[in-house]
Structures are given as structure tokens and as C-alpha cells.
């Protein structure tokens, strides 16, 4: 009965299209990370250079999310989404036909940020069609498009092994074109979309402290998810892939492990939104942050068994995925009229967190210490501090704008 009520409360074809748009875009966005073991072999990169290569697309996505969020508010999510997907074809063509130097790879990676910016449009499209009591579920379903990472990590290494990594970029154009067609046919902009605002009006959300708090918390959940998803191939191969005959794992097998961890995070994103609708996003996020911190410390023990490591990383990614859904159960309640631009700003912060994780923590600390232990000790400590800060901030929220009269669990 509730499922039927949910479907009738919004526009289901637009919600599914938002998922498909986000899914194929996320697949494209993390392409450099999925192919990292093959690309880095061609260029002979250091640990820090490897981390930088997989981090640049995340930075590009962070950079483009704000203008895409503004564009979604001004011309509608349908047109903005089509523009974003068409622009994403450019780096795919370049990676397919070019990509012969490290500078080109980094430039391609930055332009893949067009695909990463899909977040600001897809979630706005989903949010505008559904009432407050279904925000967590609707945003979770659309946001589950981050499962596109699993497509990249599962199929990317296999195609690269058989046909070369350049051809993976070319083949990715096929599903992108199919989704462009589906999106153009099925999507309708919500009738309650806000009227276009001036640039000053858009930037006015920056004056609210809540904007910055949401940005920090999403930098942990989404940043942790996309940052580790992009770096995971390098991580697993560094720790368990040195010697296949001595029990190590191949590059294709690394892709399977990364796919499992990514699926955990992607699958549980809508679950996180649904649970947040039921028990409250603030309460649920406090629990999730605590578990994420514990998992990071467990990963830092560097167990000899890659299956045990897979368990630790999968639980961490599942909690990060649910955390993403939980954050965006709360955001529309606070910024319902500015959902496009606030999604852009908060999403940009999430992307920035994903850039910082490999670029300034995992890569450099691995190069300076020779192992990943210190990196995950630092991550666990950061999340532990964030948990305490989040608990303090949400106590203030519950007294101010998260009132019982809203009819929504916080």
C-alpha cells in the first residue's frame, strides 16, 4: 500500500530516468579510477601521482556541480540533464582517440566532471516531484545511480584486459547515448519548480551556517564513498596484488573486489533514505558516522586475508552509502525552495571531500610511510571528530527548524 502511495505521489518515469542519468554518469565519472591499474602501468606513476590521477575527475565533478545546480533551477532539470550528458561525450571521445600523455589523461579526467555534476540535476529532479514524507526514499532511489561505479569497476578492467583501456572510453559512449534518448522521452519537469532567481539569490544560501554544516557532513559520506571507490583498485592491488602465485590477486580480480564494495554502498543508499524517513535522518546519521569510524580503524589493521578486508570495506561503504541517503533526507526539509542550488553546493562539497581523500591523505601517506595504515588511522580519527560535531549541531537543529509540526522524522 505504501509503495503504491509513493508511486502516485510523484512522477515515476522521471524518477527512474533520474536514476539512469545518474547511473551512467557515475559510471563515466569514475572511469579513471576503474582503469587506474592499466593507465598507471603505461605511465609509470608514483603513489602520489596515482592518487592525483583518480582524484582529478572528482575535483572536476565538484567544480561543475554548482553551475549545473544553478542551470537546473534556471532552465529546468530536463534541459540541464541533456546538456550535461552531451558534454560528457567530449572526454569519452578524447580518451578513446587520444589520451597519450599524463597531461591529456588529467585533462580528460577533469572534463569527466561533467558526468559527476549529474548529481545536482538528478537529485533535484527527484526531489521536486515528491512530498516531504517521501524525500528520503525518492532521493535515495535517484542517488542509487552511484551504482554506476560498479559497472565501471566490473566491466572496465575486463574490457581493458581484452581490448585496451582506450577502447573502454569509446564503448562507454553507447550506454550514454541510450540514456540520453530515454531521458529526453520520459522526463517531465515538476510543476512546482521554483521560478528562476538571480545569481545573488543563488549565492545567498552561503550566508546560512546550515549550508556549510551540510557540506561538511556530505564531504564525509559522499566524499568517503566516491574517494575510496576511485582509489580502491590501487589500494587492493597495493595490499594484496603483488604476487599472484603467492596468493595475490590479478587486476581483473581487483575489479571484482572493488565492485562488491561499491555495490554495498550503492545498494544501501536508498535503504538509508528509507530508514531516515522512518527514524529520522539526524539520529540515523549519528549511528552511521560511528560505524564508519570503527570500520576505518579496522581497515588500518591491514588483515592478511583480503576477504576480511573486503568485509571491513564493504560495511564502511554501505554505511557511507546510507549516510548519503540520510543527508539528503534532511536537506530538502531545510532548503525546499533552493533544492537545485543547495544540491549543487552540498554536492560540490561532497566531491571536494572525495578529491581530498586520495589526493592529500591516502596517496601521500602511502608514499611517505610505505603502507596504508596511517591513512586509515587519519580517516578514522576525522570521522570520529565529525560524529561528535554532528551530534552537537543536530541538537541545535532540532530546537530550531526541525519541528514536530512538519510531520517529518529528523
N, C-alpha and C positions, 0 to 999 in steps of 0.2 A: 504493500500500500504506500509506504514511504517512497519507494523507488518510482512509483507511478506519479506521485505528487511532485517529486523532484523533476521528472522529465517534463511535466506540464507547466512547471513554474518558470521555465525559460525556453530557449531555442536550442534543442538538442543537436541539430545539424551544425550549428555554429560552434557549439562546444566541442563536438568531435573534430571539426575542421581546425579549431584552435589547437587541439591535441596533436593532430597530424602535422600542422605547421611547425609547432614547437619540436615535435619528434624528429622530423627530417632536418630541421635547422640545427638541433643539438647534435645530431649525427655528424653534420658537416663541421660544426664549430670545433669539435674535439678531434678532428681528423689527424692533426699533427701529433697529438698525444697517442692516439691509437697506432700510428705508424712510426712512432718515435724510435723503436729499436732498428728499423730499417733505414730511416733517414739519417740517424746519427752515425750509423755504420759507414755511410757514404762520405760523411764529412769529418769523422774522427773527432768528436766533440768532448770537452771536459765535462765533469759533473755539473758545474755551474752553467755551462753553455747548453747542456741538455735541458736543464730545468728552465732556462730562459726561453728556449725554443717552444716548449709546451706551454709556457706561461703567456707568451705574446698574444695568441688568439684570445685568451681570457681577458687580457687588457683591452684588446680591440672590441670585444663584446661589451665590456664595461663602458668604454668611450662612446659607443654608438647607441647605447640603451637610452640615454637621456633624450637625444634628438628624436629617436624612434617613439619614445613615450609621448613627447610633445606632438609629433606628427599624428599619432593615433588619436589624440584629443582634437586636433585641428581638422583633419580630413576624414577621420573615421578609421576604425581598425581594419576594415576590409582593404581599402586602398593602401594603407600603410603596410599591411602584411604582404600584399602583392609586390610592392616596391622593394621590401626587404628581401623577398625570395629571389626576385630578378637580379638584384645587386649581388646576391650570394653566388650567382653563376660565374661572376668575374674571377674570383680567386680559384674556383674549381678548374676553370679553363686554363688559368695560368699554371696551376700545379700540374695539370695534365700535360700541357705542351711545353712548359718551361721548368722553373724550379731547379736550376742547375748550379746555384750558388747559395751559400748560407744567407746572404742578404736577401736574395729572392725568396727563400723559404720564410724568413722572418716577415717580409712584406706580405707574402701570401697569408701567413698566419694572422697578421693584423687585420687584413681585409676579411678573413673568415669571421671577424667580429660582427659583420653584417648579419650573419646567421645567429650569433649569440644574442644580438639585440632583439630577436624574436620574442624574447621573454616579455618585454614591455608591451608588446602588441597582443600576444596570445592570452596573457592573463587579464589584460584589460577587456578583451572581447568576452571572455568567460564571465568575468565579474559583473559586467554591465547587464547581462541577461538574467541574473539570478538574485533572489531576495536575500536579506541578511542571514536567515537561518540555514541557507544552503551555500554560503560563501566558501566555507572550508572545503566542502566536497567538490564544488564546481572548480575552484582554483586548483584543488588537488588533482582532478582529472586532467585539466589542461596542462598543469605543471608536470604531470607524469610523462609528458613528452621528453623529459630528460632521459627517458629510457632509450632515446636515440643514441646515447653514449654506448649502450650495449650493442647496438647494431654496428657501430664503428669498431668497437674492440673485438667483436666476434668475427665479423666478415672481413674487416680491414687487413689484419695480418695474413689471413688465408689467401686473399686476392693478391696481396703484395708478394707473398711467397711464390705464387704461381705466375703472376704476370708483371711484377714490379710495382713499386709503390706509386709511381707517377700515374699509372692507369686506375688506381683506386679513386683519385680525384675525378677522372673522366667518367667512370662508372657511376659515381655519386650524383651526377647531373640527371640521370634517368629518373630516380625516385623524386628528386626535387621538382622536375617538370610535371610529373604526375600529381604531386600535391598542389602545385600552382593551379592546375586545372580544377581539382576538387574544391579548393579554397574559393576560386572565382565563381564556381557554380553554386555552392551550398551556403556560403556565409552571408548573413544579414547583419547590418549594424543595429544595435539595440536602440529602440525608440527613445529611451530615457538618457541617451548620451548627452553629456553637458555641452553647452554652446562653446565655440572656440574662445579662448582667452588671449590676452596679450602676453608677451614674453615676461613682463613684470609680474603678471598674475601667476604664471607658472613658477617663477623663481621665488614667489612669496612663501612657498611651502618650506623653504630653507630656514625661515625665521622660527619655525616650531622646533622645540627640542625633541619632540616625538619623532620627527623625520630622521634626526641623527641617531636616536636610540634604535629605531627600526633598522637603520642602515648598519649599525654596529652588529646587531644580533643576526641580521641576514648575512653579513660578511662571514660570520662563523658557520652558519648552517649551509647556505648555498656555496659560499666560498670554500668551505671544507669539502663539500661534495664534488664540485667541478674541479677544484685544485687537485684533490687526490685522484679523481678519475683520470685526469690528464697525465698525472705523474706516475700512476700505479704500474704501468708497464715497465718503466725504468726501475721502480722500487722492487717489484717482484723479481725481475731479471738480475738486478744487483745482488739480491739476497739469496736467491735460490737457483739462478740460471747459469752459473759459471761452468759447470761440467756435467753434461747430460749423462755420461756414462757412470758418473759417481753419484747419481741420484738427483741431478739437477733437472731443470725443465727447459723445453725449447721455447722459441719466440712465439710460436703458434699456441703452445700450451699456456704461456703467459697471458695471451689474449683471452683464453677461456677463463682463467682465474679472475682477470680484471672484469670480464663480462659478468661473472657471478656477483662480484661486489657491487657493480653498477646496477644490476637488476635489483639487488636488495634495496638500494637507495631509491631507485625509480618506482618500484612496485609499492613501497611503503609511503610514498609522498601523498597519494590520495587517501591512504589509510590514516595518515597523520592529520590531514584536513578533516576527515570524518570524525576522528576521536576528539579533535579540538572543538568541533561543533557540539559534541556531546558533553565533554567535561570542562571545556574552556581552554583556549589556546595558551593563556598565561601559565596555568597550572601544569599543563602538559609539557610546555617548553622547559620549565624548570626541571622536570624529571629527565627530559631528553638531554639537556646540557650536561647533567650529572653523569649520565651513562656514557656520553661521548668522551668526557674527560677520562673516565675509567678505562675505556677502550684504547685511547691514545697511550696511556701509561702501560697497558697490557702489550700493545704493539711494540713499545720500546724495549720489552724483554727479549725481542727477536728470537722466538722459539725455533728450534731446529726443524720442526715439522711445518711444511708450507700449508698443510691442511688446517692446523691450529691457527696459523697466521690468517688464513682465509676466513676462519670463523671470527676472529677479532675484527678484521677489516670489514667484513660483511655486516656485523652488528653495528659497528660505527657508522657505516654508510647508510644502513637502514634508519638509524636514529637521525642522521643528518637529513635524509630524505623526508622523514616525518616532521623534522624541525622546519623544513622549507614550507610544507603544507600548513603547519601551525602558525608560522609568522604571517602568512597571507590569509589566514582565517581572521587575524586581528586587524591587519592593515585596512581593509575596506570599511571596517566599523569606525575607524578614526578618520579616514580620508575618502569617504564615498564619492564626493564631488570632484576630487582631484586624482581619481584612481589611476588614470593613464600616466600622468606626470610623476606621481608618487611611486608607481611601479617602476618607472624609468630610473628615478633616483635611488630607490632602495635596491633595485636590481643591479644598478651600476656599482653600488657598494658591495653587493654580493660577488660580482665579477672581480672587483678590486681585491677582495679577500682571497678569491681563487688565484689571482695573479701573485699575490704576496706569498702564499703558501709554498709553491715550488721555487719561485724566483729568489726569495730572501730567507727562507727557512730550510726547506728540505735539501735543495741543491747545494748551497754554500756550506751548510753544516756537514753534509756528507763529504764534500771535498776537503774541508778543513780537519775533520775528525776521522775520516775513513769508514764511518758507519752511519746508519740512520737512527741510532739510539738517541742522540742528543736532540735531533729534530723532533722526534715524537714526545720526548720529555718536555720540550718547549711548548709544543701544541697542547699537550695535556694540561700544562700549567695555565696557558692562556684561556682555555675553555673553563677551567676551574674558577678563575677570577671572573670570567664572564657570567658564570652561573650565579655567583654571589651578587654581582651588579644587577643582573636581570631580576633577581628576587626583590632587591631594594626598589628598583624602578617600577615594577609592576604593582607594588603596594601603593605607590602614588597614583598609578593609572586607575586602579580600582576605586579610588576615592574621588577621582575627577570625572573622566568621560565614560568609563566602563560601568554604567549604571544598570541596575536590575530592570529598570523600566524599558530598556532596549529590547528585551526578550532574547538576547543572545548570550551564550555562555562565554565567559572570558577566563 
